[in-house]
Amino acid sequence: MDQDLKDSILGALENVIDPELGIDIVNLGLVYDVDLDEEGLCTVTMTLTSMGCPLGPVIVDQVNTALSDLPEVKKVDVNIVWQPVWNKDMMSRYAKMALGIR
């Protein structure tokens, strides 16, 4: 997968807002990897801010919706992982500033 396509996928994922924190999943550092195979299956490897996050299904739905706008993406597989464990250091500078974290 070329970098432009990867950037398009990540750009679309920036429209997925974590309902608890109000910041997109890319800037929060929740998206670990994206991949697109020749059949148009986009695999998004990501985590959630907490294992018991009740909003997981909502976020997965939003990921599917965000990526459905890309013509290259025919099907989406969201793979939720718990390793590595997410922490605040994974957030972008923008997300830290928005949340007031130093």
VOVO-567818 format. One line per 3 residues: number of its first residue (from 0); their letters; for each residue y, z, x of N, C-alpha, C, O. Coordinates in steps of 0.02 Angstrom, whole numbers, plus 50000, padded with zeros to 5 digits. Each point is the difference from the previous one (the first is absolute). Layout:
% residues N
NUM = a = Y:Z:X:Y:Z:X:Y:Z:X:Y:Z:X | ...
END
This chain:
% residues 102
0 = mdq = 49940:50000:50043:50060:50000:49957:50062:50000:50045:50006:50040:50046 | 50041:49914:49939:50059:49997:50043:50051:50054:49982:49997:50030:49947 | 50048:49981:50099:50049:50055:49993:50045:49990:49940:50019:50048:49967
3 = dlk = 50000:49889:50018:50043:49987:49943:49967:50022:49935:50032:50030:49957 | 49904:49954:50036:49964:50019:49940:49992:50076:49996:50007:50030:49946 | 49979:50001:50111:49995:50073:50002:50067:50031:49979:50002:50049:49963
6 = dsi = 50053:49923:50062:50067:50025:49982:50013:49992:49925:50030:50043:49969 | 49946:49900:50003:50009:49989:49928:49962:50053:49959:50026:50026:49951 | 49913:49989:50071:49959:50050:49965:50033:50068:50006:50006:50036:49950
9 = lga = 50016:49983:50110:50033:50065:50009:50065:50002:49961:50018:50052:49972 | 50018:49892:50026:50062:49997:49961:49987:50012:49926:50038:50035:49967 | 49907:49936:50007:49983:50010:49930:49982:50074:49988:50016:50029:49949
12 = len = 49949:50000:50100:49979:50070:49993:50059:50049:50003:49995:50057:49978 | 50061:49920:50049:50060:50042:50001:50028:50010:49929:50044:50042:49989 | 49930:49920:49963:50020:50009:49930:49959:50054:49965:50013:50018:49943
15 = vid = 49936:50008:50092:49958:50052:49971:50029:50067:50022:49998:50019:50058 | 50028:50017:49893:50035:50064:50014:49953:50058:49986:49969:50003:49947 | 50026:50043:50100:49961:50061:49989:50039:50041:49948:50056:50020:50012
18 = pel = 49913:49993:49929:50037:50033:49946:50023:50070:50018:50051:50024:49974 | 49913:50010:50070:50019:50069:50017:50060:50002:50047:50045:50041:49992 | 49956:49913:50057:50052:50002:50051:50056:49950:49988:50054:50006:50029
21 = gid = 49934:49944:49928:50052:49951:49985:50014:49951:50055:50054:49969:50001 | 49900:50023:50045:50008:49954:50056:49939:49955:50002:49945:50021:49981 | 50064:49917:50043:49944:49953:49999:49944:50020:50049:50011:50035:50049
24 = ivn = 49929:49941:49935:49940:50020:50038:50000:49973:50072:49968:50029:50043 | 50069:49917:49970:50003:49974:50068:50042:50045:50045:49979:50019:50054 | 50081:49999:49922:50044:50043:50040:49972:50071:50006:50015:50036:50048
27 = lgl = 49945:49984:49903:49968:50066:50005:49943:50000:50051:49977:50053:50020 | 50002:49888:50002:49946:49997:50049:49931:50007:49968:49951:50016:50034 | 50045:49972:49900:49936:50007:49965:49955:49938:50009:49940:50005:49991
30 = vyd = 50090:49938:50025:49961:49939:50009:49979:49995:50073:50041:49993:50045 | 49893:50011:49966:49974:49998:50069:49986:49929:50023:50009:49984:50059 | 49968:49972:49895:49982:49933:50020:49999:49954:49938:49985:50022:49945
33 = vdl = 50031:49914:50066:49991:49950:49948:49963:49941:50030:50010:49982:50059 | 49946:49987:49902:49962:49943:50024:49990:49951:49943:49996:50020:49942 | 50001:49917:50074:49990:49948:49949:49946:49952:50026:50008:49971:50054
36 = dee = 49937:50022:49908:49948:49954:50022:50012:49930:49973:50048:49988:49963 | 49907:49965:50055:50010:49930:49981:49995:49988:49926:50027:49951:49974 | 49939:50094:49990:49994:49993:49927:50061:50028:49963:50004:49995:49939
39 = glc = 50043:50035:50098:50059:50029:49968:49991:50072:49979:50039:50025:49960 | 49909:50009:50067:49990:50071:49987:50044:50040:50048:49991:49997:50061 | 50056:50040:49911:50044:50041:50041:49974:50072:49999:49994:50031:49947
42 = tvt = 49989:49994:50112:49976:50069:50005:50057:50043:50028:50026:49987:50054 | 49993:50063:49907:50052:50046:50020:49967:50067:50017:49971:50032:49956 | 50033:49987:50107:49973:50065:50021:50058:50049:50001:50048:49991:50038
45 = mtl = 49948:50060:49921:50056:50046:49994:49975:50071:49984:49941:50010:49987 | 50105:50036:50015:49984:50069:49982:50050:50024:49948:50045:49962:49981 | 49948:50099:49998:50048:50031:49954:50027:50062:50034:49971:50024:50049
48 = tsm = 50085:50001:49926:50032:50057:50034:49956:50063:49996:50006:50044:50043 | 49951:49960:49906:49955:50057:49997:49935:49979:49967:50000:49955:49957 | 49945:50077:50062:49935:49980:49975:49994:50008:49924:49966:49961:49967
51 = gcp = 50067:50089:50007:49997:50012:49928:50054:49965:49960:50013:50017:49943 | 50018:49932:50088:50056:49966:49968:49978:49969:49933:49959:49954:49999 | 50068:50072:49945:49979:49975:49935:50028:49930:49986:49979:49966:49953
54 = lgp = 50067:50012:50089:50033:49935:49988:49966:49943:50038:50025:49944:49999 | 49919:50071:50033:49964:49948:50037:49987:49937:49959:50017:49945:50023 | 49954:50061:49916:49987:49940:49960:50064:49962:49982:49999:49939:49996
57 = viv = 50055:50097:49994:50065:49968:49984:50023:49958:50059:50022:49943:49992 | 49972:50086:50068:50021:49965:50061:49956:49939:50012:50025:49946:50018 | 49910:50060:49971:49954:49943:50008:50018:49944:49951:50001:49942:50020
60 = dqv = 50015:50076:49918:50022:49950:49951:50063:49964:50024:50007:49940:49993 | 50040:50099:50034:50063:49971:50024:49989:49954:50059:50033:49949:50007 | 49920:50069:50037:49983:49956:50057:49973:49934:49974:50020:49947:50023
63 = nta = 49934:50056:49929:49972:49939:49970:50055:49957:49970:50002:49939:50010 | 50044:50092:49953:50054:49964:49968:50047:49968:50051:50019:49942:49993 | 49999:50096:50058:50046:49976:50052:49971:49939:50036:50036:49952:50015
66 = lsd = 49899:50050:49999:49970:49945:50039:49982:49940:49956:49988:49945:50026 | 50009:50065:49908:49983:49944:49956:50054:49946:50001:49987:49943:49979 | 50073:50073:50044:50054:49952:50003:49993:49951:50059:50032:49948:50001
69 = lpe = 49925:50069:50047:49993:49957:50059:49947:49947:49986:49943:50016:49982 | 50075:49919:50027:49953:49947:49983:49936:50001:50042:49947:49979:49977 | 50057:50047:50085:49942:50001:50044:49948:50052:49978:49941:49995:50017
72 = vkk = 50082:50055:49946:49956:50056:49982:49967:49985:49932:50034:49995:49949 | 49900:49999:50053:49962:49986:49939:49971:50065:49971:49994:50008:49939 | 49987:50038:50104:49968:50062:49979:50021:50056:50048:50011:49987:50059
75 = vdv = 49995:50073:49915:50022:50056:50042:49946:50054:50000:49972:50018:49948 | 50014:50008:50112:49954:50056:50007:50039:50056:50035:50017:49993:50059 | 49996:50061:49905:50036:50056:50030:49949:50051:50024:49961:50028:49961
78 = niv = 50039:49983:50104:49952:50045:50032:50037:50064:50018:50038:50001:50049 | 49951:50052:49913:50033:50065:50014:49958:50037:50052:49941:50013:49989 | 50090:50005:50066:49966:50037:50053:50036:50066:50014:50059:50008:49984
81 = wqp = 49905:50039:50045:50029:50066:50015:50003:50013:50075:50021:50054:50021 | 49957:49897:50019:50005:50004:50073:50037:49939:50024:49982:49945:49979 | 50068:50059:50063:50030:50064:50020:50037:50033:49942:50024:49966:49955
84 = vwn = 49981:50099:50048:50035:50037:49948:50075:49985:50005:50029:50002:50054 | 50002:49983:49889:50071:49985:50000:50041:50062:50016:49984:50055:49978 | 50070:49935:50059:50048:50055:50010:50070:49970:50004:50009:49939:50004
87 = kdm = 50040:50105:49994:50070:49978:49996:50021:49958:50060:50048:49961:49995 | 49918:50047:50062:50018:49960:50060:49987:49926:49990:50027:49959:50038 | 49932:50023:49913:49984:49929:49988:50055:49964:49961:49999:49939:49995
90 = msr = 50049:50099:49979:50053:49969:49960:50050:49964:50046:50010:50019:50057 | 50020:49929:49916:50052:49964:50037:50062:50045:50004:50007:50050:49965 | 50038:49930:50080:50062:50037:50008:50039:50001:49934:50031:50050:49981
93 = yak = 49966:49892:49984:50034:49995:49935:49973:50052:49951:50039:50034:49966 | 49895:49972:50029:49970:50046:49953:50018:50072:50017:50015:50041:49956 | 49983:49975:50109:50017:50068:50022:50072:50017:49982:50014:50055:49977
96 = mal = 50031:49897:50034:50070:50012:49983:50010:50009:49926:50037:50044:49978 | 49928:49914:49983:50006:50004:49926:49976:50066:49973:50026:50026:49951 | 49923:50002:50083:49971:50064:49976:50030:50060:50036:49982:50057:49986
99 = gir = 50064:49930:50061:50032:50055:50036:49954:50035:50049:50008:50060:50012 | 49945:49902:50017:49954:50029:50050:50025:49980:50069:50016:49942:50012 | 49986:50106:50032:50022:49985:50069:49941:49984:50044:50009:49986:50060
END
